[in-house]
Structures are given as structure tokens and as C-alpha cells.
């Protein structure tokens, strides 16, 4: 299983692991980074595949999936004058899972949640204070099995004008935004390899933005979103 994330006991620094060469991928046209285009892409069939290096983590079925805990996250798109941005959280340092890591708002699907979308919206309200009425859901993407055994469904949504951020300081250390153009630039997607103490090699993507280091499961979902938008243009698969 690829290394898609970690927990508080992570014994390595993900920022300094060796970098692997990867095949160059085409830049996206600027029109792909507009809200109207993204909405339309989710309304029509798009022939695309998840990131091939992590395809196993998206394959449904098997014991690992049956034992996994269901979770959902929201990838919040924010329209700014300079273009679309994506909102992230940095998790509090005292948390047991993924302490200090950059992530999307979200968490475990509870019995009271009708579906992954409901869970992602509830968790977004609880974590950063954004009410459901300020989120326009655009669509969902394939569910990822993380190394901490969560089946995580990403929900894509727009944060509507008038939303306010009020982080739950017990869970969230910081809320920040990154331009979508930065995240969708494949030249910024860096592939790392980690050799574990057991001799098993693990790979993960990372993306740097200012002082932030986005890696693991969050970076895989970003990479998938690039794959989706690229395929929506009718580009051949790499």
C-alpha cells in the first residue's frame, strides 16, 4: 500500500525524503481552472483514471476496504479576484492522527450522516465554522483507502460569498488558501520514496506552497483532481 498519510508516531521527515523522477505531464489550459468549467466537467461523463501510482488504494473491495472506517473530506473552492483558490486546514499538533499535517476539512462518517456529502459538510462546519448554506456541492471523486485505514471520499464544493471562518482550535491550528493554479501545476507535484525500517519502499507526492508542505493523502487527491480536469479536455492518458 502506498504511503498516503501518517500519524503522530511518524518517524521520518516527509520533507527530506529522496525525490524520484517522474514523467512530465501537460499544463492545464486556464479555462480548466474556472468554476463554470469545473461545474460542467462534473455534469458530463469524463473518461479518466486515478493516479496510476496509487490505483490500488482506490480499488474497491477486499478485506482492507471491509475493515476500513468511512470518512469524507471537503475540497473547498473559493472564488477570489485573482482566480480560484482552495482552502486547507493545518491540523493541531496534539492530535493523534496526522498531527500538524495539511488536510482538507473532514472526518469520520457518523451514523447520523445520510451520506459522505453530509459528513463532509458537517465536519466542515464543526472544524472551521462554515455553515452548510455557504457550500454549493459540485461533485465527488473516487474514494481513497489511506494507510491509517480510512476510506476517504472527497467532495468538491464551492464556498459561497458571505462565509466566515471560525476554526475549532482543539482540532485546527491554521486555515489558509492556495491558488488552484499552483495545485494544478504538475511540475509542482514532487514524488518521494521512503525506505521503511522493514525494507518496504513507499511513495508519496508533495506540493510546496510558501511555508506549507502538502503531502500524503491530501496530495493524492489534488493529483487526482488534476487527472480529472486534464481528461475532461480530452487529453490522452499518460
C-alpha positions as CSV (number, residue, x, y, z in Angstrom):
1,X,0.0,0.0,0.0
2,X,1.4,3.4,-0.9
3,X,2.1,5.8,1.9
4,X,-0.8,8.2,1.7
5,X,-0.5,9.7,5.2
6,X,0.8,9.2,8.6
7,X,0.0,9.6,12.3
8,X,1.5,11.2,15.4
9,X,4.1,8.5,15.6
10,X,5.6,9.2,12.1
11,X,9.3,8.5,12.5
12,X,10.5,10.3,9.4
13,X,10.5,13.8,8.0
14,X,8.5,13.7,4.8
15,X,10.1,16.9,3.6
16,X,13.6,15.5,3.2
17,X,13.0,12.1,1.7
18,X,14.6,11.3,-1.7
19,X,12.9,12.6,-4.8
20,X,12.1,10.3,-7.7
21,X,12.0,11.3,-11.3
22,X,8.5,11.3,-12.9
23,X,7.3,11.7,-16.4
24,X,6.3,15.3,-17.3
25,X,2.6,16.0,-17.6
26,X,1.0,18.8,-19.6
27,X,-0.1,22.0,-18.0
28,X,-3.8,22.7,-17.9
29,X,-5.4,25.5,-20.0
30,X,-6.5,28.4,-17.9
31,X,-10.2,27.7,-18.8
32,X,-9.9,24.4,-16.8
33,X,-9.4,26.5,-13.6
34,X,-12.7,28.4,-13.8
35,X,-15.7,27.5,-11.7
36,X,-18.0,27.3,-14.7
37,X,-15.7,24.8,-16.4
38,X,-15.4,22.6,-13.3
39,X,-19.1,22.5,-12.8
40,X,-19.7,21.5,-16.4
41,X,-17.0,18.8,-16.1
42,X,-18.8,17.1,-13.3
43,X,-22.1,17.2,-15.2
44,X,-20.8,15.3,-18.2
45,X,-19.1,11.8,-18.4
46,X,-15.3,12.1,-18.3
47,X,-13.2,9.1,-19.2
48,X,-10.4,9.3,-16.7
49,X,-8.3,7.2,-14.3
50,X,-7.0,7.9,-10.8
51,X,-3.3,8.5,-10.4
52,X,-1.7,5.2,-11.6
53,X,0.9,5.0,-8.9
54,X,-1.8,4.8,-6.3
55,X,-4.5,2.9,-8.2
56,X,-4.5,0.1,-5.7
57,X,-5.6,2.4,-2.9
58,X,-8.7,3.3,-5.0
59,X,-9.6,-0.2,-6.0
60,X,-12.9,-1.2,-4.3
61,X,-13.4,-4.5,-2.4
62,X,-11.2,-6.7,-0.3
63,X,-10.7,-7.2,3.4
64,X,-8.8,-3.9,3.8
65,X,-11.8,-2.0,2.5
66,X,-14.3,-4.0,4.5
67,X,-12.3,-3.2,7.8
68,X,-11.8,0.4,7.0
69,X,-13.5,3.3,8.7
70,X,-15.7,5.5,6.4
71,X,-14.7,9.2,6.1
72,X,-15.2,12.2,3.9
73,X,-13.5,15.5,3.3
74,X,-14.5,18.7,1.5
75,X,-12.2,20.3,-1.1
76,X,-13.4,23.9,-0.8
77,X,-13.1,26.1,-3.8
78,X,-13.1,29.8,-3.2
79,X,-13.5,32.4,-5.9
80,X,-11.1,35.3,-5.5
81,X,-10.4,38.3,-7.7
82,X,-7.1,36.6,-8.8
83,X,-8.8,33.3,-9.6
84,X,-9.9,30.2,-7.8
85,X,-8.3,29.2,-4.5
86,X,-8.5,26.0,-2.4
87,X,-9.0,26.2,1.3
88,X,-6.9,23.9,3.6
89,X,-6.5,23.4,7.3
90,X,-3.4,22.6,9.3
91,X,-4.2,20.1,12.0
92,X,-3.4,20.8,15.6
93,X,-0.1,19.3,16.9
94,X,-1.7,17.4,19.8
95,X,-4.0,15.2,17.6
96,X,-3.3,11.5,17.5
97,X,-3.8,11.1,13.7
98,X,-1.9,13.3,11.2
99,X,-0.8,15.9,13.8
100,X,0.4,19.1,12.2
101,X,-0.4,18.0,8.7
102,X,-2.1,19.9,6.0
103,X,-5.5,18.5,5.1
104,X,-9.0,19.3,3.8
105,X,-11.8,19.8,6.4
106,X,-13.5,16.4,7.1
107,X,-13.5,13.3,9.2
108,X,-15.3,10.1,10.0
109,X,-18.8,9.4,8.7
110,X,-21.2,9.1,11.6
111,X,-24.4,7.1,11.8
112,X,-26.3,10.3,11.7
113,X,-24.9,11.3,8.3
114,X,-27.0,10.3,5.4
115,X,-24.0,10.0,3.0
116,X,-20.4,11.2,2.6
117,X,-21.5,14.6,1.4
118,X,-23.5,15.1,4.6
119,X,-20.5,14.0,6.6
120,X,-18.1,16.3,4.8
121,X,-20.4,19.3,5.3
122,X,-21.0,18.5,9.0
123,X,-17.2,18.2,9.6
124,X,-16.5,21.4,7.7
125,X,-19.0,23.3,10.0
126,X,-17.5,21.7,13.1
127,X,-13.9,22.2,12.2
128,X,-13.9,25.7,10.6
129,X,-17.3,27.1,11.2
130,X,-18.6,27.3,7.6
131,X,-22.3,26.6,7.6
132,X,-24.0,24.3,5.1
133,X,-25.8,27.1,3.4
134,X,-22.5,28.6,2.2
135,X,-21.4,25.4,0.5
136,X,-22.5,24.5,-3.1
137,X,-21.6,20.9,-3.7
138,X,-20.2,20.3,-7.2
139,X,-19.5,16.6,-7.1
140,X,-17.5,13.8,-5.6
141,X,-14.4,11.9,-6.6
142,X,-13.2,8.3,-6.1
143,X,-12.8,7.0,-2.5
144,X,-9.2,6.6,-1.3
145,X,-8.1,3.9,1.2
146,X,-5.5,5.6,3.4
147,X,-2.7,3.8,5.3
148,X,-4.5,4.6,8.6
149,X,-7.4,2.6,7.2
150,X,-9.9,5.3,6.4
151,X,-12.0,5.0,3.3
152,X,-12.0,8.7,2.4
153,X,-14.5,10.2,-0.1
154,X,-13.5,13.7,-1.4
155,X,-16.4,16.1,-2.0
156,X,-15.8,19.1,-4.3
157,X,-17.7,22.2,-3.3
158,X,-17.7,26.0,-3.8
159,X,-17.7,28.3,-0.7
160,X,-20.3,30.9,-1.5
161,X,-19.8,34.7,-0.7
162,X,-20.6,35.6,2.8
163,X,-19.0,32.5,4.5
164,X,-17.0,33.1,7.7
165,X,-14.1,31.0,9.1
166,X,-14.2,30.2,12.8
167,X,-11.8,27.3,13.4
168,X,-12.2,24.8,16.3
169,X,-8.8,25.4,18.0
170,X,-8.9,22.0,19.6
171,X,-8.6,20.5,16.1
172,X,-7.3,23.2,13.7
173,X,-4.1,25.2,14.1
174,X,-4.5,27.2,10.9
175,X,-6.7,27.8,7.9
176,X,-5.2,29.0,4.7
177,X,-5.8,29.1,0.9
178,X,-3.6,28.1,-2.1
179,X,-4.3,29.2,-5.7
180,X,-5.8,26.4,-7.7
181,X,-3.3,27.2,-10.5
182,X,-0.5,26.3,-8.1
183,X,-2.1,23.0,-7.1
184,X,-2.9,22.0,-10.7
185,X,0.6,22.7,-12.0
186,X,2.0,19.1,-12.4
187,X,5.6,20.5,-12.3
188,X,4.9,21.2,-8.6
189,X,3.9,17.6,-7.8
190,X,7.1,16.0,-6.4
191,X,7.3,12.3,-6.0
192,X,9.2,10.9,-3.0
193,X,10.3,7.5,-1.9
194,X,10.7,6.3,1.7
195,X,12.5,3.1,2.6
196,X,11.0,1.9,5.8
197,X,12.9,0.0,8.6
198,X,11.3,-3.2,7.3
199,X,12.7,-2.6,3.9
200,X,9.4,-1.8,2.2
201,X,9.5,1.1,-0.2
202,X,6.7,3.7,0.0
203,X,6.0,6.6,-2.3
204,X,4.0,9.8,-1.8
205,X,3.5,13.1,-3.6
206,X,4.2,16.5,-2.1
207,X,3.4,20.1,-3.1
208,X,5.0,23.1,-1.5
209,X,3.3,26.5,-1.1
210,X,5.1,29.2,0.8
211,X,5.7,27.7,4.3
212,X,3.3,24.9,3.8
213,X,4.1,21.3,2.8
214,X,1.2,19.4,1.4
215,X,1.7,15.6,1.2
216,X,0.2,12.2,1.6
217,X,-3.5,11.6,1.1
218,X,-4.2,15.3,0.5
219,X,-1.6,15.5,-2.2
220,X,-3.0,12.3,-3.9
221,X,-6.5,13.9,-4.0
222,X,-5.0,17.0,-5.6
223,X,-3.2,14.9,-8.1
224,X,-6.4,13.1,-8.9
225,X,-8.2,16.4,-9.4
226,X,-5.5,17.3,-11.9
227,X,-6.0,14.0,-13.7
228,X,-9.8,14.6,-13.8
229,X,-9.5,18.1,-15.3
230,X,-6.8,17.0,-17.7
231,X,-9.0,14.2,-19.0
232,X,-12.0,16.5,-19.2
233,X,-10.1,18.3,-22.0
234,X,-9.9,15.0,-23.9
235,X,-6.2,14.7,-23.3
236,X,-4.7,11.2,-23.8
237,X,-3.9,9.3,-20.6
238,X,-0.2,9.3,-19.5
